[in-house]
């Protein structure tokens, strides 16, 4: 994992992590990365100390990692919800396919883009209710939220 000094446009620090760092996000007082060894890592931004929880299991390398009000989300076949304090797996959520992106929403819940072309909303406070689904098609790639709206990148869409 490499930290860049934006004023100098140069590498300011390099932090060795187990496996390859495949995704990165910041939030909850830490830097979070998903790695090729299939576990999320919490990195202290000041000291560079790496905290790795016990292995979660052989479910694949993460496609992404995101910080939300609900915890740290690691995107693999399932969506892992990781506790930001302990860096341990709290639960897994099945969105019905590979999750390729998430967007946080105020309060509990988030929107997720699933590889089969659906936008999925996990919204109840404990994330246990079946998610709401919006079918957009196979070109659905990424999702973001801004000012109460959800935006989805779709390669091809017919209106």
HUHU-V415250 format. One line per field, one symbol per residue. ss: DSSP state (a for helix, b for strand, c for the rest). phi: phi as a letter, one per 30 degrees, with the letter a starting at -180 (. if undefined). burial: b if it has 9 or more other ideal C-beta (glycine too) atoms within 8 Angstrom, else e. Layout:
ss = ???
phi = ???
burial = ???
This chain:
ss = cbbbbccccbbbbbccccccbbbbbbbccbbbbbbccccbbbbccccccbbbcccccccccccbbbbbccbbbbbcccbbbbccccccbbbbbcccccbbbbbbcccccbbbbbcccbbbbbcccccccccbbbbccccbbbbbbbccbbbbbbccccc
phi = .bccdddchbdcabbdbdicdcabablhibcbbcbddibdbcbddddidcccdeedkdcjddcabbcbddkccccbeccdccdddcicddacbcdjlddcabbdbeidjacbccedjcccccbdechcdeddbbdcjdddcabbbahicccbdbdbbcd
burial = bebebeeeeeeeeebebeeebbbbbebeebbbbbbeebbbbbbbeeebebbebeebeeeebbbbbbbbebbbbbbbebbbbbbbeebebeeebebeebbbbbbbbeebbbbbbbeebbbbbbbbeebeeebebeebbebbbebebeeeebbbebeeeee
